[in-house]
Amino acid sequence: MKTRTERRYLLVVNSPAEPVGGCLEAVTERGDFTYDEAPTAESAIELATRRRPSLILLNLQGAESSGVEACRALIAAEPTRDVPILAIAGEPAEQQFMIALSVIPCDADALDREIQRIIAPVH
């Protein structure tokens, strides 16, 4: 019996004017993911309609619209609403950082739980 390994599908939101470097380049060159690149949140949503991604990598510096607007569009659209987003910021030649975004309704109790979840491992 053959075992079929299925690679995870990533959707990279990055402007063509911005080179994919640093963290994004490391992930896409590893080969254990298949991925498509989209220059805008709108084109990413279009691609996600055809094939649901496991994860969206969003270059906050490279998206044609602002990173916040791109996140809003991705979170609001049905095909990408429940897909986790890993936002990358910083210049590839310098230090980059990642922000893992989880989309959950925000009320006072949920905010308090999330703050405690984030702080607990540190203290």
C-alpha positions in Angstrom: 0.0 0.0 0.0 1.4 3.4 -1.0 1.3 6.2 1.5 0.4 9.5 -0.1 1.8 12.6 1.6 -0.1 15.7 0.9 1.8 19.0 1.2 0.1 21.9 2.9 -1.1 24.8 0.8 0.0 28.3 1.7 -1.3 31.5 0.3 1.4 34.3 0.3 0.1 37.8 0.1 3.0 39.9 -1.2 3.3 42.7 -3.7 5.3 41.9 -6.8 7.3 45.0 -6.2 8.6 43.6 -2.9 11.0 40.7 -3.1 10.1 37.6 -1.1 13.0 37.4 1.3 13.9 36.5 4.8 11.2 34.4 6.5 8.9 34.2 3.5 11.7 33.0 1.3 12.8 30.4 3.9 9.2 29.0 4.1 8.5 28.9 0.4 11.9 27.4 -0.6 11.7 24.5 1.9 9.6 22.4 -0.5 7.2 20.9 2.0 4.5 23.4 1.1 2.8 24.2 -2.1 1.9 27.9 -2.4 0.5 30.6 -4.5 1.4 34.3 -4.4 -1.2 37.0 -4.5 -0.4 40.7 -4.8 -3.5 41.9 -2.9 -6.0 40.5 -0.3 -8.7 40.5 -3.1 -6.6 38.3 -5.3 -5.8 36.1 -2.3 -9.5 35.7 -1.6 -10.1 34.7 -5.3 -7.4 32.0 -5.0 -8.8 30.8 -1.7 -12.2 30.3 -3.3 -10.6 27.8 -5.7 -8.4 26.0 -3.0 -8.6 26.5 0.7 -5.2 27.4 2.2 -3.9 25.9 5.4 -2.3 29.2 6.3 -2.0 32.7 4.9 1.4 34.4 5.0 0.9 38.2 4.9 3.9 40.5 4.2 2.8 43.6 6.0 5.4 45.6 4.1 4.6 44.1 0.7 0.8 44.1 0.4 -0.5 46.8 -2.1 -2.9 48.0 0.5 -2.0 48.5 4.2 -1.4 45.4 6.2 -4.3 46.2 8.5 -6.7 46.7 5.5 -5.5 43.4 4.0 -6.2 41.6 7.3 -9.6 43.2 7.5 -10.4 42.0 3.9 -9.1 38.5 4.6 -11.0 38.2 7.9 -14.3 39.5 6.3 -14.3 37.2 3.3 -16.0 33.8 3.6 -13.2 31.8 1.9 -10.5 33.1 4.2 -12.4 34.0 7.3 -11.3 30.9 9.3 -7.8 30.6 7.9 -5.0 31.4 10.3 -2.8 34.4 9.2 0.9 34.7 9.9 1.9 38.3 9.3 5.6 39.0 8.6 7.0 42.5 9.2 10.4 44.0 8.8 13.0 44.2 6.0 14.5 40.8 4.8 18.0 42.2 5.0 17.4 43.2 8.6 15.5 41.7 11.4 12.0 40.4 10.7 9.3 39.4 13.1 6.1 37.3 12.9 2.7 38.0 14.3 0.3 35.1 14.5 -3.2 36.3 14.1 -6.2 34.4 15.5 -9.6 35.7 14.6 -11.9 35.5 17.6 -14.8 37.7 18.6 -13.6 40.4 21.0 -15.5 41.2 24.2 -14.2 42.1 27.6 -14.1 38.4 28.8 -12.5 37.1 25.6 -9.9 39.9 25.7 -9.0 39.1 29.3 -8.6 35.4 28.5 -6.4 36.2 25.5 -4.2 38.5 27.5 -3.8 35.9 30.2 -3.0 33.2 27.6 -0.3 35.4 26.0 1.2 36.5 29.3 1.1 33.2 31.2 4.1 31.5 29.4 6.3 34.6 30.0 5.6 34.9 33.8 
